[in-house]
Amino acid sequence: MDRSTPPAEATADDAPGRRGGATDMSAGPVTGRPLMLAIGGRPAWLAVGGLTMVAAAATVAGVSVSVPVWARYAPLAASLLVFGLPHGAVDHLAPARATGERPTVRSVSAVGVAYLVLGGAYTAAWVVAPAASAVFFVGLTWFHWGQGDLYALEAFGGSHLGGRPHRVATILVRGGLPMLVPLLRFPERYRDVINAWVALFGGGVDAAWVTAPGPRLALGVGFAALTLGTLLAGWRRGGGREWRRDAAETGLLWAFFLLVPPVFAVGVYFCVWHSLRHIARLAGVDPASGAAFADRGAIAALVRTGRDALPLTVVSIAMIAGVVAVVGVGTDPGTLTALYLVCIAVLTLPHVAIVTRMDRAEGAGLSRRAPEQ
């Protein structure tokens, strides 16, 4: 065999990225396994795994670790520049690239309109109904973070993933790990964060029933059952390496969000888990970033994608700074973080619409048909 021509079966899963419009709904992610592992896999496992081990050791030893206030909010503050906010700053280019096309004025304008309409409507909703908007943000983030992990599992291989019911369950589990599990261990801190969002608009949230022991126990048992049932469904489809990776990640995230203080944990997850996985996806659909990864590795791909993200990241930071100046909120970390997360919420709604459109273009996520067994 000519060594310059890899076997056909290797090119689908092991290429950094696959090009071409994905009209076949069984086609799957454009981003290949090596790229997702290098950017969205190993760094996340090291960071989250390391912190989980430290927290577990402290818990076993009975040592109470007090995290300083500045350190508690540091990951979320860093997300302004490091992966978090920038991961959505390529939305104007990503949909066209996901179809194998070059971005045009028309495609970029369509994304701009989506941001204006959806972001504007959600901003108005925060002003009119802040409590309902806060609950919606929790649900929206639950879906979106699950959606991102489902794509990553497919890029890793995903042979254990079934049809739509199994994929919906996977989204519910993966999104619920950062959005529900912290409530089970740190209910008061969870409620304080949501109340801080609503307090910006002069409202409040009566969530005492959610933080009570009985409802939390029911939520925990139900979510644990959903987790085990979803993993069992994947195991029954053949298990294998990709199922073991899915199970290991799920167990790791359960432990991480049970052991690590919630604001710090969610900030770390946002930066090094969710955002890096989406950045790997962006690199996979961009021929220049894919070529940079193939030639020079993950750092080169990150730099190339970062160049695309830089202009709108700067614009977004300027807008957030402008909101802070106009609203005139306090400068304590909790209030500033609450305002930042509300701004993120406004950007998340159109971002989810763009990612869902990318899923449809690639035949990934809920748009993908399960392969025949």
C-alpha atoms as a printed R data frame, in Angstrom:
    type eleno elety resid chain resno       x      y      z
1   ATOM     1    CA   MET     A     1   0.000  0.000  0.000
2   ATOM     2    CA   ASP     A     2   1.139  3.538 -0.731
3   ATOM     3    CA   ARG     A     3   2.026  4.978  2.698
4   ATOM     4    CA   SER     A     4   0.933  8.439  1.580
5   ATOM     5    CA   THR     A     5  -2.677  7.239  1.263
6   ATOM     6    CA   PRO     A     6  -4.266  6.263  4.590
7   ATOM     7    CA   PRO     A     7  -6.960  3.557  4.657
8   ATOM     8    CA   ALA     A     8 -10.432  4.874  3.952
9   ATOM     9    CA   GLU     A     9 -11.751  3.814  7.352
10  ATOM    10    CA   ALA     A    10  -9.059  5.841  9.107
11  ATOM    11    CA   THR     A    11  -9.845  9.119  7.376
12  ATOM    12    CA   ALA     A    12 -13.365  9.457  8.775
13  ATOM    13    CA   ASP     A    13 -12.535  9.308 12.466
14  ATOM    14    CA   ASP     A    14  -8.870 10.266 12.590
15  ATOM    15    CA   ALA     A    15  -8.649 13.259 10.230
16  ATOM    16    CA   PRO     A    16  -8.352 16.619 11.980
17  ATOM    17    CA   GLY     A    17 -11.426 17.826 10.120
18  ATOM    18    CA   ARG     A    18 -13.617 16.673  7.247
19  ATOM    19    CA   ARG     A    19 -14.819 19.130  4.652
20  ATOM    20    CA   GLY     A    20 -17.867 19.428  2.511
21  ATOM    21    CA   GLY     A    21 -21.490 20.289  3.081
22  ATOM    22    CA   ALA     A    22 -23.144 17.751  5.347
23  ATOM    23    CA   THR     A    23 -26.538 17.132  3.835
24  ATOM    24    CA   ASP     A    24 -26.545 13.467  4.956
25  ATOM    25    CA   MET     A    25 -28.017 13.448  8.467
26  ATOM    26    CA   SER     A    26 -25.907 10.382  9.338
27  ATOM    27    CA   ALA     A    27 -22.672 12.151  8.355
28  ATOM    28    CA   GLY     A    28 -21.672 13.351 11.800
29  ATOM    29    CA   PRO     A    29 -19.250 15.991 13.076
30  ATOM    30    CA   VAL     A    30 -16.806 17.711 10.746
31  ATOM    31    CA   THR     A    31 -14.290 17.893 13.602
32  ATOM    32    CA   GLY     A    32 -12.206 14.727 13.816
33  ATOM    33    CA   ARG     A    33 -11.057 12.786 16.863
34  ATOM    34    CA   PRO     A    34  -7.414 13.979 17.027
35  ATOM    35    CA   LEU     A    35  -8.402 17.635 17.017
36  ATOM    36    CA   MET     A    36 -11.136 17.188 19.627
37  ATOM    37    CA   LEU     A    37  -8.826 15.136 21.851
38  ATOM    38    CA   ALA     A    38  -5.961 17.624 21.599
39  ATOM    39    CA   ILE     A    39  -8.016 20.770 22.296
40  ATOM    40    CA   GLY     A    40 -11.263 19.637 23.891
41  ATOM    41    CA   GLY     A    41 -10.210 16.452 25.632
42  ATOM    42    CA   ARG     A    42  -6.842 16.206 27.349
43  ATOM    43    CA   PRO     A    43  -6.636 19.801 28.699
44  ATOM    44    CA   ALA     A    44 -10.107 19.473 30.249
45  ATOM    45    CA   TRP     A    45  -9.343 16.095 31.791
46  ATOM    46    CA   LEU     A    46  -6.105 17.395 33.323
47  ATOM    47    CA   ALA     A    47  -7.656 20.557 34.793
48  ATOM    48    CA   VAL     A    48 -10.910 19.058 36.047
49  ATOM    49    CA   GLY     A    49  -9.293 15.791 37.100
50  ATOM    50    CA   GLY     A    50  -6.520 17.549 39.019
51  ATOM    51    CA   LEU     A    51  -8.915 19.828 40.895
52  ATOM    52    CA   THR     A    52 -11.201 16.888 41.688
53  ATOM    53    CA   MET     A    53  -8.308 14.904 43.136
54  ATOM    54    CA   VAL     A    54  -7.272 17.823 45.348
55  ATOM    55    CA   ALA     A    55 -10.850 18.365 46.558
56  ATOM    56    CA   ALA     A    56 -11.346 14.641 47.163
57  ATOM    57    CA   ALA     A    57  -8.104 14.381 49.136
58  ATOM    58    CA   ALA     A    58  -9.111 17.349 51.279
59  ATOM    59    CA   THR     A    59 -12.538 15.833 51.906
60  ATOM    60    CA   VAL     A    60 -11.121 12.432 52.881
61  ATOM    61    CA   ALA     A    61  -8.569 14.086 55.176
62  ATOM    62    CA   GLY     A    62 -11.284 16.194 56.775
63  ATOM    63    CA   VAL     A    63  -9.532 19.388 55.787
64  ATOM    64    CA   SER     A    64 -11.742 22.418 55.210
65  ATOM    65    CA   VAL     A    65 -10.305 24.435 52.335
66  ATOM    66    CA   SER     A    66 -11.386 28.072 52.328
67  ATOM    67    CA   VAL     A    67 -11.207 29.514 48.829
68  ATOM    68    CA   PRO     A    68 -10.501 33.279 48.879
69  ATOM    69    CA   VAL     A    69 -13.181 35.428 47.283
70  ATOM    70    CA   TRP     A    70 -10.886 36.604 44.482
71  ATOM    71    CA   ALA     A    71  -9.927 33.000 43.647
72  ATOM    72    CA   ARG     A    72 -13.552 31.867 43.712
73  ATOM    73    CA   TYR     A    73 -14.451 34.298 40.941
74  ATOM    74    CA   ALA     A    74 -11.126 34.165 39.077
75  ATOM    75    CA   PRO     A    75 -12.096 31.529 36.455
76  ATOM    76    CA   LEU     A    76 -15.225 33.448 35.447
77  ATOM    77    CA   ALA     A    77 -13.242 36.684 35.303
78  ATOM    78    CA   ALA     A    78 -10.595 34.971 33.172
79  ATOM    79    CA   SER     A    79 -13.322 33.717 30.811
80  ATOM    80    CA   LEU     A    80 -13.633 37.271 29.458
81  ATOM    81    CA   LEU     A    81 -10.392 36.657 27.563
82  ATOM    82    CA   VAL     A    82  -9.490 32.991 28.003
83  ATOM    83    CA   PHE     A    83 -11.721 30.734 25.910
84  ATOM    84    CA   GLY     A    84 -15.065 31.550 27.597
85  ATOM    85    CA   LEU     A    85 -16.349 34.692 25.907
86  ATOM    86    CA   PRO     A    86 -14.182 34.167 22.780
87  ATOM    87    CA   HIS     A    87 -15.683 30.737 22.064
88  ATOM    88    CA   GLY     A    88 -18.846 32.432 20.823
89  ATOM    89    CA   ALA     A    89 -17.056 35.220 18.973
90  ATOM    90    CA   VAL     A    90 -16.708 33.239 15.742
91  ATOM    91    CA   ASP     A    91 -20.448 32.718 15.334
92  ATOM    92    CA   HIS     A    92 -20.509 35.076 12.345
93  ATOM    93    CA   LEU     A    93 -18.178 32.724 10.417
94  ATOM    94    CA   ALA     A    94 -19.039 29.281 11.790
95  ATOM    95    CA   PRO     A    95 -22.391 28.445 10.113
96  ATOM    96    CA   ALA     A    96 -21.051 28.901  6.595
97  ATOM    97    CA   ARG     A    97 -17.891 26.965  7.394
98  ATOM    98    CA   ALA     A    98 -19.963 24.104  8.835
99  ATOM    99    CA   THR     A    99 -21.540 23.654  5.400
100 ATOM   100    CA   GLY     A   100 -18.144 23.731  3.652
101 ATOM   101    CA   GLU     A   101 -18.721 27.219  2.251
102 ATOM   102    CA   ARG     A   102 -16.789 30.462  2.661
103 ATOM   103    CA   PRO     A   103 -18.525 33.094  4.812
104 ATOM   104    CA   THR     A   104 -20.187 35.835  2.781
105 ATOM   105    CA   VAL     A   105 -21.664 39.224  3.595
106 ATOM   106    CA   ARG     A   106 -25.078 37.588  3.485
107 ATOM   107    CA   SER     A   107 -24.193 34.765  5.888
108 ATOM   108    CA   VAL     A   108 -22.464 37.127  8.318
109 ATOM   109    CA   SER     A   109 -25.395 39.554  8.178
110 ATOM   110    CA   ALA     A   110 -27.847 36.739  8.929
111 ATOM   111    CA   VAL     A   111 -25.945 35.938 12.121
112 ATOM   112    CA   GLY     A   112 -25.915 39.619 13.054
113 ATOM   113    CA   VAL     A   113 -29.692 39.818 12.635
114 ATOM   114    CA   ALA     A   114 -30.138 36.702 14.778
115 ATOM   115    CA   TYR     A   115 -28.084 38.277 17.554
116 ATOM   116    CA   LEU     A   116 -29.990 41.550 17.353
117 ATOM   117    CA   VAL     A   117 -33.430 39.939 17.372
118 ATOM   118    CA   LEU     A   118 -32.889 37.111 19.858
119 ATOM   119    CA   GLY     A   119 -30.465 39.002 22.082
120 ATOM   120    CA   GLY     A   120 -32.671 42.089 22.063
121 ATOM   121    CA   ALA     A   121 -35.781 40.092 22.940
122 ATOM   122    CA   TYR     A   122 -34.026 38.313 25.792
123 ATOM   123    CA   THR     A   123 -32.668 41.602 27.135
124 ATOM   124    CA   ALA     A   124 -36.195 42.947 27.250
125 ATOM   125    CA   ALA     A   125 -37.342 39.769 28.995
126 ATOM   126    CA   TRP     A   126 -34.749 40.277 31.742
127 ATOM   127    CA   VAL     A   127 -36.093 43.769 32.370
128 ATOM   128    CA   VAL     A   128 -39.755 42.746 32.344
129 ATOM   129    CA   ALA     A   129 -39.569 39.295 33.969
130 ATOM   130    CA   PRO     A   130 -36.153 38.756 35.585
131 ATOM   131    CA   ALA     A   131 -37.111 35.694 37.634
132 ATOM   132    CA   ALA     A   132 -38.539 33.846 34.630
133 ATOM   133    CA   SER     A   133 -35.539 34.909 32.550
134 ATOM   134    CA   ALA     A   134 -33.173 33.525 35.194
135 ATOM   135    CA   VAL     A   135 -34.961 30.159 35.188
136 ATOM   136    CA   PHE     A   136 -34.910 30.167 31.389
137 ATOM   137    CA   PHE     A   137 -31.147 30.843 31.442
138 ATOM   138    CA   VAL     A   138 -30.578 27.802 33.660
139 ATOM   139    CA   GLY     A   139 -32.583 25.640 31.258
140 ATOM   140    CA   LEU     A   140 -30.953 27.141 28.175
141 ATOM   141    CA   THR     A   141 -27.454 26.590 29.560
142 ATOM   142    CA   TRP     A   142 -28.399 23.057 30.619
143 ATOM   143    CA   PHE     A   143 -29.388 22.293 27.021
144 ATOM   144    CA   HIS     A   144 -26.437 24.082 25.434
145 ATOM   145    CA   TRP     A   145 -23.730 22.544 27.599
146 ATOM   146    CA   GLY     A   146 -25.281 19.135 27.010
147 ATOM   147    CA   GLN     A   147 -25.437 19.882 23.294
148 ATOM   148    CA   GLY     A   148 -21.728 20.747 23.288
149 ATOM   149    CA   ASP     A   149 -20.733 17.551 25.069
150 ATOM   150    CA   LEU     A   150 -22.891 15.443 22.745
151 ATOM   151    CA   TYR     A   151 -20.995 16.868 19.776
152 ATOM   152    CA   ALA     A   152 -17.668 16.138 21.479
153 ATOM   153    CA   LEU     A   153 -18.706 12.536 22.190
154 ATOM   154    CA   GLU     A   154 -19.555 12.128 18.511
155 ATOM   155    CA   ALA     A   155 -16.215 13.632 17.497
156 ATOM   156    CA   PHE     A   156 -14.421 11.211 19.839
157 ATOM   157    CA   GLY     A   157 -16.120  8.347 17.999
158 ATOM   158    CA   GLY     A   158 -19.571  8.052 19.530
159 ATOM   159    CA   SER     A   159 -20.297  4.499 18.386
160 ATOM   160    CA   HIS     A   160 -22.256  3.877 21.609
161 ATOM   161    CA   LEU     A   161 -24.702  6.723 20.971
162 ATOM   162    CA   GLY     A   162 -28.143  5.624 19.823
163 ATOM   163    CA   GLY     A   163 -31.076  7.409 18.248
164 ATOM   164    CA   ARG     A   164 -32.822 10.608 19.278
165 ATOM   165    CA   PRO     A   165 -34.113  9.413 22.705
166 ATOM   166    CA   HIS     A   166 -30.593  8.373 23.747
167 ATOM   167    CA   ARG     A   167 -29.125 11.631 22.466
168 ATOM   168    CA   VAL     A   168 -31.745 13.702 24.310
169 ATOM   169    CA   ALA     A   169 -30.926 11.771 27.482
170 ATOM   170    CA   THR     A   170 -27.216 12.392 26.914
171 ATOM   171    CA   ILE     A   171 -27.874 16.141 26.596
172 ATOM   172    CA   LEU     A   172 -29.925 16.085 29.806
173 ATOM   173    CA   VAL     A   173 -27.179 14.244 31.688
174 ATOM   174    CA   ARG     A   174 -24.189 16.196 30.378
175 ATOM   175    CA   GLY     A   175 -25.929 19.555 30.759
176 ATOM   176    CA   GLY     A   176 -27.278 18.641 34.179
177 ATOM   177    CA   LEU     A   177 -23.858 17.853 35.603
178 ATOM   178    CA   PRO     A   178 -22.790 21.534 35.810
179 ATOM   179    CA   MET     A   179 -26.315 22.930 36.167
180 ATOM   180    CA   LEU     A   180 -27.954 20.563 38.689
181 ATOM   181    CA   VAL     A   181 -25.268 18.698 40.650
182 ATOM   182    CA   PRO     A   182 -23.922 21.872 42.391
183 ATOM   183    CA   LEU     A   183 -27.433 22.436 43.763
184 ATOM   184    CA   LEU     A   184 -27.334 19.040 45.466
185 ATOM   185    CA   ARG     A   185 -24.212 19.857 47.525
186 ATOM   186    CA   PHE     A   186 -24.250 23.671 47.726
187 ATOM   187    CA   PRO     A   187 -27.932 24.729 47.695
188 ATOM   188    CA   GLU     A   188 -27.501 28.071 49.431
189 ATOM   189    CA   ARG     A   189 -24.681 29.212 47.164
190 ATOM   190    CA   TYR     A   190 -26.696 28.091 44.129
191 ATOM   191    CA   ARG     A   191 -29.678 30.152 45.269
192 ATOM   192    CA   ASP     A   192 -27.469 33.162 46.038
193 ATOM   193    CA   VAL     A   193 -26.146 33.211 42.470
194 ATOM   194    CA   ILE     A   194 -29.623 33.148 40.908
195 ATOM   195    CA   ASN     A   195 -30.897 35.760 43.374
196 ATOM   196    CA   ALA     A   196 -27.956 38.002 42.430
197 ATOM   197    CA   TRP     A   197 -29.026 37.886 38.764
198 ATOM   198    CA   VAL     A   198 -32.600 38.840 39.573
199 ATOM   199    CA   ALA     A   199 -31.603 41.469 42.151
200 ATOM   200    CA   LEU     A   200 -29.966 43.489 39.376
201 ATOM   201    CA   PHE     A   201 -33.491 44.213 38.137
202 ATOM   202    CA   GLY     A   202 -35.036 44.777 41.543
203 ATOM   203    CA   GLY     A   203 -36.629 41.343 41.817
204 ATOM   204    CA   GLY     A   204 -36.199 38.148 43.817
205 ATOM   205    CA   VAL     A   205 -36.632 34.394 43.454
206 ATOM   206    CA   ASP     A   206 -38.483 32.240 45.968
207 ATOM   207    CA   ALA     A   207 -36.502 29.024 45.504
208 ATOM   208    CA   ALA     A   208 -36.680 27.762 49.084
209 ATOM   209    CA   TRP     A   209 -38.564 24.640 48.021
210 ATOM   210    CA   VAL     A   210 -35.769 23.667 45.599
211 ATOM   211    CA   THR     A   211 -33.049 24.051 48.211
212 ATOM   212    CA   ALA     A   212 -34.975 22.079 50.863
213 ATOM   213    CA   PRO     A   213 -33.572 18.604 51.657
214 ATOM   214    CA   GLY     A   214 -36.582 16.656 50.353
215 ATOM   215    CA   PRO     A   215 -36.739 18.112 46.837
216 ATOM   216    CA   ARG     A   216 -32.938 18.019 46.523
217 ATOM   217    CA   LEU     A   217 -32.925 14.341 47.474
218 ATOM   218    CA   ALA     A   218 -35.609 13.613 44.881
219 ATOM   219    CA   LEU     A   219 -33.721 15.583 42.224
220 ATOM   220    CA   GLY     A   220 -30.472 13.814 43.098
221 ATOM   221    CA   VAL     A   221 -31.972 10.330 42.990
222 ATOM   222    CA   GLY     A   222 -33.814 11.077 39.752
223 ATOM   223    CA   PHE     A   223 -30.752 12.548 38.066
224 ATOM   224    CA   ALA     A   224 -28.542  9.672 39.244
225 ATOM   225    CA   ALA     A   225 -31.071  7.228 37.778
226 ATOM   226    CA   LEU     A   226 -31.102  9.154 34.487
227 ATOM   227    CA   THR     A   227 -27.292  9.127 34.434
228 ATOM   228    CA   LEU     A   228 -27.065  5.372 35.020
229 ATOM   229    CA   GLY     A   229 -29.874  4.624 32.565
230 ATOM   230    CA   THR     A   230 -28.250  6.704 29.828
231 ATOM   231    CA   LEU     A   231 -24.865  5.035 30.340
232 ATOM   232    CA   LEU     A   232 -26.521  1.606 30.420
233 ATOM   233    CA   ALA     A   233 -28.225  2.346 27.087
234 ATOM   234    CA   GLY     A   234 -24.813  3.123 25.580
235 ATOM   235    CA   TRP     A   235 -23.258 -0.017 27.075
236 ATOM   236    CA   ARG     A   236 -26.043 -2.150 25.581
237 ATOM   237    CA   ARG     A   237 -25.175 -0.774 22.155
238 ATOM   238    CA   GLY     A   238 -21.775 -2.407 22.406
239 ATOM   239    CA   GLY     A   239 -19.830 -0.422 25.009
240 ATOM   240    CA   GLY     A   240 -16.234 -0.149 23.832
241 ATOM   241    CA   ARG     A   241 -13.613  2.553 24.195
242 ATOM   242    CA   GLU     A   242 -15.899  5.478 23.472
243 ATOM   243    CA   TRP     A   243 -18.470  4.289 25.999
244 ATOM   244    CA   ARG     A   244 -15.743  3.912 28.629
245 ATOM   245    CA   ARG     A   245 -14.590  7.475 27.918
246 ATOM   246    CA   ASP     A   246 -18.188  8.718 28.227
247 ATOM   247    CA   ALA     A   247 -18.662  6.876 31.536
248 ATOM   248    CA   ALA     A   248 -15.318  8.121 32.899
249 ATOM   249    CA   GLU     A   249 -16.092 11.749 31.974
250 ATOM   250    CA   THR     A   250 -19.558 11.485 33.494
251 ATOM   251    CA   GLY     A   251 -18.190 10.088 36.755
252 ATOM   252    CA   LEU     A   252 -15.457 12.723 36.845
253 ATOM   253    CA   LEU     A   253 -17.936 15.577 36.387
254 ATOM   254    CA   TRP     A   254 -20.262 14.160 39.051
255 ATOM   255    CA   ALA     A   255 -17.351 14.175 41.508
256 ATOM   256    CA   PHE     A   256 -16.065 17.579 40.387
257 ATOM   257    CA   PHE     A   257 -19.349 19.402 40.905
258 ATOM   258    CA   LEU     A   258 -20.078 17.629 44.186
259 ATOM   259    CA   LEU     A   259 -16.676 18.431 45.694
260 ATOM   260    CA   VAL     A   260 -15.541 21.783 44.257
261 ATOM   261    CA   PRO     A   261 -17.259 25.053 45.309
262 ATOM   262    CA   PRO     A   262 -19.853 25.893 42.648
263 ATOM   263    CA   VAL     A   263 -18.857 29.356 41.371
264 ATOM   264    CA   PHE     A   264 -15.240 28.271 40.992
265 ATOM   265    CA   ALA     A   265 -16.229 24.895 39.502
266 ATOM   266    CA   VAL     A   266 -18.611 26.367 36.917
267 ATOM   267    CA   GLY     A   267 -16.012 28.976 35.935
268 ATOM   268    CA   VAL     A   268 -13.365 26.296 35.363
269 ATOM   269    CA   TYR     A   269 -15.834 24.122 33.446
270 ATOM   270    CA   PHE     A   270 -16.926 27.034 31.254
271 ATOM   271    CA   CYS     A   271 -13.350 27.881 30.284
272 ATOM   272    CA   VAL     A   272 -11.526 24.574 29.945
273 ATOM   273    CA   TRP     A   273 -14.311 22.089 29.249
274 ATOM   274    CA   HIS     A   274 -17.247 23.576 27.366
275 ATOM   275    CA   SER     A   275 -15.479 26.441 25.606
276 ATOM   276    CA   LEU     A   276 -12.421 24.458 24.533
277 ATOM   277    CA   ARG     A   277 -14.653 21.779 23.035
278 ATOM   278    CA   HIS     A   278 -16.497 24.360 20.991
279 ATOM   279    CA   ILE     A   279 -13.208 25.967 19.952
280 ATOM   280    CA   ALA     A   280 -12.052 22.540 18.745
281 ATOM   281    CA   ARG     A   281 -15.251 22.403 16.692
282 ATOM   282    CA   LEU     A   282 -14.568 25.847 15.245
283 ATOM   283    CA   ALA     A   283 -11.046 24.777 14.290
284 ATOM   284    CA   GLY     A   284 -12.430 21.642 12.677
285 ATOM   285    CA   VAL     A   285 -14.800 23.489 10.342
286 ATOM   286    CA   ASP     A   286 -12.188 26.103  9.384
287 ATOM   287    CA   PRO     A   287  -9.756 24.831  6.712
288 ATOM   288    CA   ALA     A   288  -7.000 27.213  7.846
289 ATOM   289    CA   SER     A   289  -7.227 26.129 11.501
290 ATOM   290    CA   GLY     A   290  -7.438 22.482 10.509
291 ATOM   291    CA   ALA     A   291  -4.320 22.862  8.379
292 ATOM   292    CA   ALA     A   292  -2.538 24.654 11.227
293 ATOM   293    CA   PHE     A   293  -3.368 21.754 13.544
294 ATOM   294    CA   ALA     A   294  -2.175 19.175 11.031
295 ATOM   295    CA   ASP     A   295   1.077 21.046 10.391
296 ATOM   296    CA   ARG     A   296   1.992 22.528 13.782
297 ATOM   297    CA   GLY     A   297  -0.345 21.148 16.413
298 ATOM   298    CA   ALA     A   298  -3.029 22.324 18.820
299 ATOM   299    CA   ILE     A   299  -1.453 25.646 19.823
300 ATOM   300    CA   ALA     A   300  -1.250 26.746 16.199
301 ATOM   301    CA   ALA     A   301  -4.919 25.860 15.682
302 ATOM   302    CA   LEU     A   302  -5.886 27.798 18.815
303 ATOM   303    CA   VAL     A   303  -3.932 30.840 17.661
304 ATOM   304    CA   ARG     A   304  -5.577 30.724 14.232
305 ATOM   305    CA   THR     A   305  -9.062 30.422 15.709
306 ATOM   306    CA   GLY     A   306  -8.213 33.133 18.242
307 ATOM   307    CA   ARG     A   307  -7.463 35.551 15.421
308 ATOM   308    CA   ASP     A   308 -10.995 35.045 14.117
309 ATOM   309    CA   ALA     A   309 -12.459 35.507 17.602
310 ATOM   310    CA   LEU     A   310 -10.458 38.587 18.601
311 ATOM   311    CA   PRO     A   311 -12.513 41.388 16.951
312 ATOM   312    CA   LEU     A   312 -15.895 40.373 18.375
313 ATOM   313    CA   THR     A   313 -14.353 39.446 21.722
314 ATOM   314    CA   VAL     A   314 -13.088 43.024 22.025
315 ATOM   315    CA   VAL     A   315 -16.498 44.372 20.972
316 ATOM   316    CA   SER     A   316 -18.260 42.136 23.524
317 ATOM   317    CA   ILE     A   317 -15.945 43.201 26.358
318 ATOM   318    CA   ALA     A   318 -16.493 46.852 25.444
319 ATOM   319    CA   MET     A   319 -20.264 46.332 25.488
320 ATOM   320    CA   ILE     A   320 -20.143 44.617 28.887
321 ATOM   321    CA   ALA     A   321 -17.935 47.418 30.254
322 ATOM   322    CA   GLY     A   322 -20.415 49.933 28.880
323 ATOM   323    CA   VAL     A   323 -23.308 48.175 30.599
324 ATOM   324    CA   VAL     A   324 -21.394 48.183 33.895
325 ATOM   325    CA   ALA     A   325 -20.731 51.913 33.538
326 ATOM   326    CA   VAL     A   326 -24.295 52.804 32.576
327 ATOM   327    CA   VAL     A   327 -26.046 50.595 35.132
328 ATOM   328    CA   GLY     A   328 -23.714 51.702 37.907
329 ATOM   329    CA   VAL     A   329 -23.734 48.456 39.897
330 ATOM   330    CA   GLY     A   330 -21.523 47.805 42.892
331 ATOM   331    CA   THR     A   331 -17.960 46.679 42.424
332 ATOM   332    CA   ASP     A   332 -18.046 43.642 44.697
333 ATOM   333    CA   PRO     A   333 -17.182 40.400 42.836
334 ATOM   334    CA   GLY     A   334 -20.608 38.821 43.340
335 ATOM   335    CA   THR     A   335 -22.513 41.712 41.774
336 ATOM   336    CA   LEU     A   336 -20.090 42.115 38.879
337 ATOM   337    CA   THR     A   337 -20.233 38.371 38.226
338 ATOM   338    CA   ALA     A   338 -24.028 38.466 38.251
339 ATOM   339    CA   LEU     A   339 -24.055 41.262 35.666
340 ATOM   340    CA   TYR     A   340 -21.476 39.443 33.550
341 ATOM   341    CA   LEU     A   341 -23.568 36.263 33.591
342 ATOM   342    CA   VAL     A   342 -26.706 38.166 32.589
343 ATOM   343    CA   CYS     A   343 -24.748 39.599 29.634
344 ATOM   344    CA   ILE     A   344 -23.589 36.062 28.829
345 ATOM   345    CA   ALA     A   345 -27.213 34.931 28.997
346 ATOM   346    CA   VAL     A   346 -28.245 37.515 26.406
347 ATOM   347    CA   LEU     A   347 -25.459 36.291 24.092
348 ATOM   348    CA   THR     A   348 -26.180 32.616 24.780
349 ATOM   349    CA   LEU     A   349 -29.641 32.532 23.219
350 ATOM   350    CA   PRO     A   350 -28.518 33.488 19.674
351 ATOM   351    CA   HIS     A   351 -25.337 31.428 20.186
352 ATOM   352    CA   VAL     A   352 -27.450 28.322 20.834
353 ATOM   353    CA   ALA     A   353 -29.432 29.049 17.673
354 ATOM   354    CA   ILE     A   354 -26.172 29.223 15.679
355 ATOM   355    CA   VAL     A   355 -24.806 25.997 17.194
356 ATOM   356    CA   THR     A   356 -28.096 24.216 16.484
357 ATOM   357    CA   ARG     A   357 -27.858 25.388 12.881
358 ATOM   358    CA   MET     A   358 -24.309 24.016 12.734
359 ATOM   359    CA   ASP     A   359 -25.550 20.670 14.080
360 ATOM   360    CA   ARG     A   360 -28.115 20.529 11.299
361 ATOM   361    CA   ALA     A   361 -25.524 21.421  8.661
362 ATOM   362    CA   GLU     A   362 -23.102 18.751  9.859
363 ATOM   363    CA   GLY     A   363 -25.700 16.096 10.594
364 ATOM   364    CA   ALA     A   364 -24.555 16.078 14.223
365 ATOM   365    CA   GLY     A   365 -26.198 16.139 17.639
366 ATOM   366    CA   LEU     A   366 -29.972 15.723 17.561
367 ATOM   367    CA   SER     A   367 -29.878 16.047 13.777
368 ATOM   368    CA   ARG     A   368 -27.874 12.865 13.344
369 ATOM   369    CA   ARG     A   369 -29.470  9.511 12.625
370 ATOM   370    CA   ALA     A   370 -28.111  6.610 14.629
371 ATOM   371    CA   PRO     A   371 -25.942  4.192 12.625
372 ATOM   372    CA   GLU     A   372 -27.336  0.776 11.998
373 ATOM   373    CA   GLN     A   373 -26.254 -1.891 14.454
